[in-house]
């Protein structure tokens, strides 16, 4: 189950790691994504900080980390085909596999219903 950050990113726990990506709302707002500037593997980020940039035909937008993490890997499929972030932003279009630094931060994130209420 995804948990959502107000900056239109999501996190989903998968075993001992988590996946992070942009939300459907973010993808809808950006339009066709053409490039993703990933942060380096091994870097750490505090919750809410910028950890990459998404470029679309309409705009560029920062990718904010929904929780404090260490980046373990990028979704290499996105590097080859950024449109995965359009077709399946909350599934196959994930951006990062991460190790959470503070799992308690997840308690402050929104569930799907709360996120939909702010995203429209």
C-alpha positions in Angstrom: 0.0 0.0 0.0 1.4 3.4 -1.0 1.8 6.3 1.5 1.8 9.8 0.0 3.7 13.0 0.6 2.2 16.4 0.0 4.8 17.1 -2.7 3.2 14.4 -4.9 5.5 11.5 -4.3 4.7 8.1 -2.8 6.5 5.4 -0.9 5.7 1.7 -0.7 7.4 -0.8 1.7 8.6 -4.0 -0.1 10.3 -6.3 2.4 13.3 -4.6 3.9 13.4 -1.8 1.3 10.9 0.6 -0.2 10.1 2.0 -3.6 9.6 5.8 -4.3 8.0 7.5 -7.2 5.7 10.3 -8.4 2.0 10.2 -8.1 -0.6 9.9 -10.8 -1.6 13.5 -10.0 2.0 14.7 -10.6 2.2 12.8 -13.8 -1.2 14.2 -15.0 0.0 17.8 -14.2 3.4 17.3 -15.9 2.2 15.6 -19.1 4.5 13.5 -21.2 7.7 12.8 -19.2 10.8 12.9 -21.4 13.7 12.8 -19.0 14.5 12.0 -15.3 17.6 13.3 -13.6 18.2 10.8 -10.8 20.1 11.4 -7.6 23.2 9.2 -7.1 23.0 5.7 -5.6 24.3 5.8 -2.1 23.2 9.4 -1.4 21.0 10.1 1.6 18.1 12.5 1.8 15.9 13.9 4.5 12.2 13.8 4.2 10.9 16.5 1.9 14.2 17.3 0.3 14.7 17.3 -3.5 16.2 14.1 -4.9 15.9 14.5 -8.6 14.1 16.3 -11.4 11.5 15.2 -13.8 11.3 16.9 -17.2 8.2 16.8 -19.4 7.1 18.5 -22.6 5.4 21.1 -20.4 7.7 21.7 -17.4 10.4 20.5 -15.1 9.6 19.6 -11.5 11.6 18.6 -8.4 11.1 15.1 -7.0 10.8 15.3 -3.2 11.6 12.4 -0.9 8.5 11.3 1.0 10.7 10.0 3.8 14.4 10.1 4.9 16.2 7.5 2.9 19.4 6.1 1.4 19.1 5.5 -2.4 19.9 1.8 -3.2 19.1 1.8 -6.9 17.4 3.7 -9.8 14.7 2.2 -12.0 16.9 1.7 -15.0 13.8 0.9 -17.1 12.8 4.6 -16.7 16.2 5.8 -18.0 15.6 3.8 -21.2 11.8 4.6 -21.4 10.8 7.7 -19.3 7.2 7.2 -20.5 6.8 4.4 -17.9 6.3 7.3 -15.4 3.3 8.3 -17.5 1.8 4.9 -18.1 2.3 3.4 -14.6 3.6 6.1 -12.2 2.6 4.2 -9.1 3.8 0.8 -10.3 6.4 0.0 -13.0 7.2 3.7 -13.2 8.9 3.8 -9.7 12.0 6.0 -9.5 14.1 4.7 -6.6 14.6 1.6 -4.4 15.5 3.0 -1.0 16.4 2.0 2.5 14.4 4.0 5.0 16.3 5.9 7.7 13.3 6.6 9.9 10.3 4.3 9.4 8.3 6.4 11.9 8.1 9.2 9.3 5.7 7.0 7.4 3.1 7.5 10.1 2.9 11.2 9.1 2.2 10.5 5.4 -1.2 10.3 3.9 -3.2 7.3 2.7 -4.7 7.2 -0.7 -8.0 8.8 0.4 -6.3 11.7 2.2 -4.0 12.3 -0.7 -6.9 12.4 -3.2 -8.6 15.0 -1.0 -5.6 17.4 -1.4 -4.7 16.5 -5.0 -8.2 16.7 -6.4 
